[in-house]
Amino acid sequence: MGNLWPSYRNLLATGELRRRARRAREMLAACHVCPRNCGVNRLAGELGFCVTTHRAIVASYNDHHGEEPCLTGTGGAGNIFFGSCNLRCAYCQNFPLSHYRIGKEVTNDRIAGMMLELERRGCHNINFVTPSHVVPQVIEAVTVAAEAGLQIPIVYNSSGYDSLESLKLLDGIVDIYLPDMKYARNEEGQRFSKVVDYVNHNRAAVREMWRQTGELELDEKGIARRGLMIRHLVLPNDLAGTREVLRFIAAEISPNVTLSLMNQYFPAHKALKMPELNRKITVQEYDVAVEQLSGLGLERGYVQETDYLAPCPQDV
């Protein structure tokens, strides 16, 4: 029974998956699911920073073809988009979901039903988007779906502001970790995402994700089966501290990490009124980031086309 795949099926076979679900639910009584440690009793309906009770908010679920190619393949990633977030990024492109909690409260059984439906549609994985504040609900839903026969990998697609306690409960449940590394300095995290200690928790979380899953593994068709892939969004005016983020990954995680270097930033929501964020990045800014990537020996992953980016200042 030890070679069952995906990995959560091993935990199902031993009863550990159900035990993890119970332990995770207990975290909601004085909530410490994420690093904010609000301490509210979400089981009794009390609300902390994420404004979410013991029932998760789901905005939508679908077979999604906009993720990295190794996740979408031909059948798409089975995305489940949660409402709310434990960050408040000024430039969030999904701000109706993350800031205003667009969606509907659903039971964990209903989330499990979504997972099984996405598997039937032919999705390659279940991709939980913005799950850091609903880890207990995720574990319970995976348990129910696994008991009903789910057999595709679980992707944990987060902002990277995750607690080690929650991540350790996810060990052996999540097959693919897909965290952001947003900033090199806490000052930018506080200014732009309303969190004072993003970098500390982010780096600890990514280390733990790497410990659990290691290098990204692909099947014979190029579809991800297991491992870590880090996303980094290049911001205007080097506000993300891209070189330092990449240096940390290369030196303190591994040069073999798969990295998705994203250039799709555009000013959204509150960033429209922030001069330092109120523009797209330029071709030059992204080219510099790609050069830094290569210079540090980070050769696995994805870069993006630059045709639609703003021209370099000298070309304007």
FENRAQUI-V596363 format. One record per backbone hydrogen bond with DSSP energy under -1.0 kcal/mol. NH is the residue of the N-H (numbers start at 1). CO is the residue of the C=O. E is the energy in kcal/mol with one decimal. If there is no record, write none. Layout:
BEGIN
NH,CO,E ; NH,CO,E
END
This chain:
BEGIN
4,1,-1.2 ; 9,6,-1.8 ; 10,7,-1.4 ; 11,7,-1.1 ; 12,8,-2.0 ; 13,9,-2.0 ; 14,10,-1.2 ; 17,11,-1.7 ; 19,15,-1.5 ; 20,16,-2.6 ; 21,17,-1.8 ; 22,18,-1.8 ; 23,19,-2.2 ; 24,20,-2.7 ; 25,21,-2.1 ; 26,22,-1.5 ; 27,24,-1.1 ; 28,25,-1.7 ; 29,26,-1.3 ; 31,40,-3.2 ; 37,34,-1.7 ; 39,31,-2.5 ; 42,28,-2.4 ; 42,40,-1.2 ; 45,42,-1.2 ; 46,41,-2.3 ; 51,48,-1.4 ; 54,42,-1.0 ; 58,104,-2.4 ; 59,81,-2.9 ; 60,81,-1.0 ; 62,79,-2.0 ; 64,77,-3.5 ; 71,68,-2.3 ; 72,68,-1.9 ; 73,69,-2.4 ; 76,72,-3.2 ; 77,64,-2.9 ; 78,125,-1.7 ; 79,62,-1.7 ; 79,77,-1.6 ; 80,127,-2.5 ; 81,60,-2.6 ; 82,129,-2.0 ; 83,57,-2.8 ; 84,97,-3.1 ; 88,193,-2.0 ; 90,192,-3.2 ; 92,89,-1.6 ; 97,94,-1.5 ; 98,94,-2.2 ; 99,95,-2.4 ; 100,95,-1.3 ; 102,96,-1.9 ; 104,58,-2.0 ; 106,56,-2.5 ; 111,107,-1.7 ; 112,108,-2.3 ; 113,109,-2.0 ; 114,110,-2.0 ; 115,111,-2.2 ; 116,112,-2.3 ; 117,113,-2.1 ; 118,114,-2.5 ; 119,115,-2.1 ; 120,116,-2.1 ; 121,117,-1.7 ; 122,119,-1.3 ; 123,118,-2.0 ; 124,76,-2.3 ; 126,153,-2.6 ; 127,78,-2.5 ; 128,155,-2.5 ; 129,80,-2.6 ; 130,157,-2.6 ; 134,131,-2.0 ; 138,134,-2.3 ; 139,135,-2.6 ; 140,136,-2.3 ; 141,137,-2.4 ; 142,138,-2.7 ; 143,139,-2.2 ; 144,140,-2.4 ; 145,141,-2.6 ; 146,142,-3.0 ; 147,143,-2.4 ; 148,144,-1.1 ; 149,146,-1.6 ; 150,145,-2.5 ; 155,126,-3.5 ; 156,176,-2.7 ; 157,128,-2.3 ; 162,160,-1.2 ; 167,163,-2.3 ; 168,164,-2.4 ; 169,165,-1.3 ; 170,166,-1.2 ; 173,170,-2.6 ; 174,170,-2.3 ; 175,154,-1.8 ; 176,154,-2.4 ; 177,227,-2.1 ; 178,156,-2.9 ; 180,158,-1.3 ; 181,231,-2.2 ; 189,185,-1.3 ; 190,186,-2.4 ; 191,187,-2.3 ; 192,188,-2.8 ; 193,189,-1.8 ; 195,189,-1.2 ; 201,197,-1.8 ; 202,198,-3.0 ; 203,199,-2.6 ; 204,200,-1.7 ; 205,201,-2.5 ; 206,202,-2.5 ; 207,203,-2.0 ; 208,204,-1.9 ; 209,205,-2.6 ; 210,206,-2.4 ; 211,207,-2.3 ; 212,208,-2.2 ; 213,209,-2.2 ; 214,210,-1.9 ; 217,226,-3.8 ; 219,223,-2.5 ; 222,219,-2.0 ; 224,70,-2.9 ; 225,217,-3.2 ; 226,217,-1.1 ; 227,175,-2.5 ; 228,214,-1.9 ; 229,177,-2.5 ; 230,258,-2.3 ; 231,179,-2.7 ; 232,260,-2.4 ; 234,262,-2.4 ; 238,235,-1.0 ; 239,236,-1.7 ; 241,238,-1.1 ; 245,241,-2.2 ; 246,242,-2.8 ; 247,243,-2.6 ; 248,244,-2.3 ; 249,245,-2.1 ; 250,246,-2.6 ; 251,247,-2.7 ; 252,248,-2.9 ; 253,249,-1.4 ; 254,249,-2.0 ; 257,254,-1.5 ; 259,300,-2.4 ; 260,230,-3.1 ; 261,302,-2.7 ; 262,232,-2.8 ; 271,90,-1.4 ; 271,268,-2.0 ; 272,269,-1.3 ; 273,270,-1.7 ; 274,271,-1.7 ; 277,274,-2.0 ; 278,274,-1.3 ; 279,277,-1.7 ; 283,310,-2.1 ; 286,282,-2.0 ; 287,283,-2.8 ; 288,284,-2.4 ; 289,285,-1.6 ; 290,286,-2.4 ; 291,287,-2.3 ; 292,288,-2.3 ; 293,289,-2.1 ; 294,290,-2.2 ; 295,291,-2.6 ; 296,292,-1.4 ; 297,294,-1.7 ; 298,293,-2.0 ; 299,297,-1.1 ; 302,259,-2.6 ; 309,306,-1.5 ; 310,281,-1.6 ; 315,312,-2.1 ; 316,313,-1.2
END
